[in-house]
């Protein structure tokens, strides 16, 4: 029962974290969209977006990230008390991929933190990152979410059918990126 409670809390904070990270990058996009606006509208909106990004980061995203990580690690060591020794078992090799994707999520999290600091210190100036790059970056968390969930659910089956999983993943990535590019081309 304890394991299931820990797992439920891990999933709850994972959902909270991803909600925060999805919206955070959307705020960066909104900030960039104000480039074409005139004063004082531009400054007022940018000030609001910086405020929103900082509050979202500090109150929702980072706490959810920390709790998601704590409950995830706790879950692993609760279920596998000798976890470091078990990592050599072939039945747990799927977990290496999950860790690899989570490292990618941590890198993305760091990039978001750098962007939060960047817009905070811009003092209402233009963000140097292009609108298209920000919109495409907004999808990175989605891709990582797909990979982690599929590997965590399918476990060893994900490794057995790895090429179908990665082919499907790259098709999804391609379709989403092209859709973002097409939608933004019309603007």
C-alpha positions as CSV (number, residue, x, y, z in Angstrom):
1,X,0.0,0.0,0.0
2,X,2.8,2.4,0.8
3,X,4.4,1.9,-2.6
4,X,1.1,2.7,-4.3
5,X,0.7,5.9,-2.3
6,X,4.3,7.0,-3.2
7,X,3.6,6.2,-6.8
8,X,0.3,8.2,-6.8
9,X,2.1,11.2,-5.3
10,X,4.9,10.8,-7.9
11,X,2.3,10.9,-10.7
12,X,0.4,13.8,-9.2
13,X,3.6,15.9,-8.9
14,X,4.7,14.8,-12.4
15,X,1.4,16.1,-13.8
16,X,1.8,19.4,-11.9
17,X,5.3,19.7,-13.1
18,X,4.5,19.2,-16.7
19,X,1.6,21.6,-16.5
20,X,3.9,24.2,-15.2
21,X,6.7,23.5,-17.7
22,X,4.2,23.5,-20.7
23,X,2.7,26.8,-19.7
24,X,6.1,28.4,-18.8
25,X,7.4,28.1,-22.3
26,X,4.1,29.3,-23.7
27,X,4.7,32.5,-21.6
28,X,8.1,32.9,-23.3
29,X,6.2,32.7,-26.6
30,X,3.7,35.3,-25.5
31,X,6.6,37.6,-24.4
32,X,8.2,37.2,-27.8
33,X,4.9,37.9,-29.6
34,X,5.0,41.4,-28.1
35,X,7.9,42.4,-30.2
36,X,5.6,44.1,-32.8
37,X,3.6,46.0,-30.2
38,X,3.9,49.7,-29.5
39,X,4.7,51.3,-26.1
40,X,3.2,51.3,-23.5
41,X,1.3,48.1,-24.4
42,X,4.6,46.2,-25.0
43,X,6.1,47.2,-21.6
44,X,2.9,46.4,-19.7
45,X,2.5,43.0,-21.2
46,X,6.1,42.1,-20.9
47,X,6.1,43.1,-17.2
48,X,3.0,40.9,-16.7
49,X,4.6,37.9,-18.5
50,X,7.8,38.2,-16.5
51,X,5.7,38.3,-13.3
52,X,3.7,35.3,-14.5
53,X,6.8,33.3,-15.5
54,X,8.6,33.9,-12.2
55,X,5.5,33.0,-10.1
56,X,4.8,29.9,-12.2
57,X,8.4,28.8,-11.9
58,X,8.8,29.5,-8.1
59,X,5.4,28.5,-6.9
60,X,4.4,25.6,-9.1
61,X,7.1,24.3,-11.5
62,X,10.1,24.0,-9.2
63,X,8.3,22.7,-6.1
64,X,6.4,20.1,-8.3
65,X,9.8,19.2,-9.9
66,X,11.4,18.6,-6.5
67,X,8.5,16.6,-5.1
68,X,8.2,14.6,-8.3
69,X,11.9,13.7,-8.1
70,X,11.8,12.9,-4.4
71,X,8.8,10.6,-4.8
72,X,10.3,9.0,-7.9
73,X,13.6,8.2,-6.2
74,X,11.7,7.1,-3.0
75,X,9.5,4.8,-5.1
76,X,12.5,3.2,-6.8
77,X,14.4,2.5,-3.5
78,X,11.2,1.4,-1.8
79,X,10.4,-1.2,-4.5
80,X,14.0,-2.2,-5.1
81,X,15.8,-1.9,-1.8
82,X,19.0,-3.2,-3.4
83,X,18.5,-1.0,-6.5
84,X,22.2,-0.2,-7.2
85,X,23.0,-3.9,-7.3
86,X,19.9,-4.7,-9.4
87,X,20.9,-2.3,-12.2
88,X,22.9,-5.0,-13.8
89,X,19.9,-7.3,-14.3
90,X,18.7,-7.4,-17.9
91,X,15.0,-7.2,-16.7
92,X,15.7,-3.6,-15.4
93,X,17.6,-2.4,-18.5
94,X,14.5,-0.4,-19.5
95,X,15.3,1.8,-16.5
96,X,18.5,3.0,-18.1
97,X,16.5,4.5,-20.9
98,X,14.1,6.1,-18.5
99,X,17.0,7.7,-16.7
100,X,18.5,8.9,-20.0
101,X,15.2,10.6,-20.9
102,X,15.0,12.1,-17.4
103,X,18.4,13.5,-17.8
104,X,17.1,15.2,-21.0
105,X,14.2,16.5,-19.0
106,X,16.6,18.0,-16.4
107,X,18.5,19.7,-19.2
108,X,15.3,21.1,-20.6
109,X,14.3,22.2,-17.0
110,X,17.7,24.0,-16.8
111,X,17.1,25.7,-20.2
112,X,13.7,26.9,-18.9
113,X,15.3,28.3,-15.8
114,X,17.9,30.2,-17.9
115,X,15.0,31.7,-20.0
116,X,13.2,32.8,-16.8
117,X,16.3,34.6,-15.6
118,X,16.9,36.0,-19.1
119,X,13.4,37.6,-19.4
120,X,13.6,38.8,-15.8
121,X,16.8,40.8,-16.6
122,X,15.8,42.0,-20.0
123,X,14.1,45.0,-18.5
124,X,11.3,44.9,-21.2
125,X,13.8,44.5,-24.1
126,X,13.4,42.0,-26.9
127,X,14.1,38.3,-26.3
128,X,16.9,37.2,-28.7
129,X,15.4,33.7,-29.3
130,X,13.3,33.5,-32.4
131,X,9.5,32.9,-32.1
132,X,9.7,29.7,-34.1
133,X,12.5,28.3,-31.9
134,X,10.5,29.1,-28.8
135,X,7.4,27.5,-30.2
136,X,9.3,24.4,-31.2
137,X,11.0,24.3,-27.8
138,X,7.5,24.3,-26.3
139,X,7.1,20.7,-27.7
140,X,10.3,19.3,-26.2
141,X,8.6,18.5,-22.9
142,X,5.9,16.7,-24.8
143,X,8.4,14.5,-26.5
144,X,10.2,13.6,-23.3
145,X,6.8,12.9,-21.6
146,X,6.0,10.5,-24.4
147,X,9.3,8.7,-24.1
148,X,9.3,8.4,-20.3
149,X,5.7,7.2,-20.1
150,X,6.0,4.6,-22.9
151,X,9.2,3.2,-21.4
152,X,7.8,3.2,-17.8
153,X,4.6,1.5,-18.9
154,X,6.0,-1.0,-21.4
155,X,9.3,-1.6,-19.6
156,X,11.1,-4.6,-21.2
157,X,8.6,-4.7,-24.0
158,X,9.8,-1.2,-25.0
159,X,13.3,-2.6,-25.5
160,X,12.0,-5.6,-27.4
161,X,10.2,-3.3,-29.9
162,X,12.5,-0.3,-29.6
163,X,12.7,0.4,-33.3
164,X,8.9,0.6,-33.5
165,X,8.8,2.9,-30.5
166,X,11.5,5.2,-31.8
167,X,10.1,5.2,-35.3
168,X,6.7,6.2,-34.0
169,X,8.3,8.8,-31.7
170,X,10.2,10.4,-34.6
171,X,7.1,10.4,-36.7
172,X,5.2,12.2,-33.9
173,X,8.1,14.6,-33.5
174,X,8.2,15.3,-37.2
175,X,4.5,15.9,-37.5
176,X,4.3,18.2,-34.5
177,X,7.4,20.2,-35.6
178,X,6.0,20.6,-39.1
179,X,2.6,21.6,-37.8
180,X,4.3,24.3,-35.6
181,X,6.3,25.5,-38.6
182,X,3.2,25.6,-40.8
183,X,1.0,27.4,-38.3
184,X,3.7,30.0,-37.7
185,X,4.4,30.5,-41.4
186,X,0.8,31.8,-41.8
187,X,1.4,34.5,-39.1
